[in-house]
Structure formats: C-alpha cells, structure tokens
C-alpha cells in the first residue's frame, strides 16, 4: 500500500473486526501490514481498532460535519480490503 497523508476533512477511522473469525482475516492482515505506515503519515488522525467476537468486519470513516461512510469487508482478501479502503478515504475532500 502506498501510504499517504489523508485530507484534513477525514476526522476519524474506526475498524471493527473479529479477532478469530475467518471472515475478518483479510481485514486483520491489512491492518497488521498497513497500520504503522498509516499512523506515521497521519499522526493526528484517530484510528480506532475494535476487536470483538462475531462482529461484522467493517471500516467506518468520519468526515467533517459528522458525515460517516461505512464499508463492510467480510470475507475479502487483504488486497480487496485495501482497494475498498482507498476508495473510502478518497471520498474525503
């Protein structure tokens, strides 16, 4: 993943995933690989990772004015998660 600083209109990222579900494997792999670079490039951006058994794998982006977008990434590979993630954060103007 090419790591970049996100637009200032992106205010928060929340990641929800199961710590042991096969449906969350792609998201877990994506986070392990990408989190350090994302945090280094965006040190002031809150990136919240929540693990709970049996939850739907999803990424939620909060933008200015409280606007939120959610993507569900159950049963996707890490590469597919990355593509959906890039599309989500590119919505920030």
N, C-alpha and C positions, 0 to 999 in steps of 0.2 A: 504494500500500500504506500502510495506517495503521501507523506504526511504534510499537511499544510495548516496554516492558521485559518480559522473559520471567521466568517463575518461577525461583526460586533452585534448583529441582530439575533444571533444564536445565543441564548442565555443559559441553557442547561441541557445536558443529555442524561437520560435515565435508561438503564439497561436492566431488564428483568429476565431471569433465566433460572432453570433448574440446575442444581449442582451435579445431578447424576442421570438425568433423562437423556436418552439418545436423541430426542428431538432438539435439544439445546446444544448438541456437540459442536455444530458449525459456529454458533454464536460464542461459545466458550473459547474455541480455537481462535476466532477473530479477535476477541478481547485480549487473550494472552499475547498474541502477536502484535497487536496494534496499540494497546493502551499506553505503553511507555512513550511512544512517539507522539500520540495524540496529546498527552498531558504536557510533554515538553514543548510542543508547538502552540499549545493553548493553556498556559499555566493558570489563568484566571477563570477558566470555564469549569463550572462544577460538572463532573462526570460521576454519576451515582450508579453503582453496580449493586443490584439486589438479587440475592440468590434465595430461592425457596423451592421446596419440593413440589413438583407437579404443576408449576406455573407455565403459562404460555411464554415462549421466547419472543421478546419484543424490544424495540428501541423506541424511545419517545424523545422527541426534541421539542424544547420550549423556546419560542421566539419572542420578539418584542410584543408588547401589548397582551401578553398571556396566551398567545396563539400556540397551540400544540399540534404536532403531527406524530402519528404512531405507525410503525411498520411491524408486522408480525413476521418472524423469521424461523418459525418451527420447521424442522426437517430440511434446512438448507445447508449447503456446504459453506465453509468459511469464505470462499471466493464469492459465492452468491450473496452472502451476508454483506460482504464488503461493497458489492455493487449497489445493493439496496441502501446501505448506509450512506454511500457517496451521493446517491440521488436525494436522500432525505436531507442531508446537511447542505446540499447545493440550493435548497429552497430558501435558505437564509439570504436576504438581500443586503 
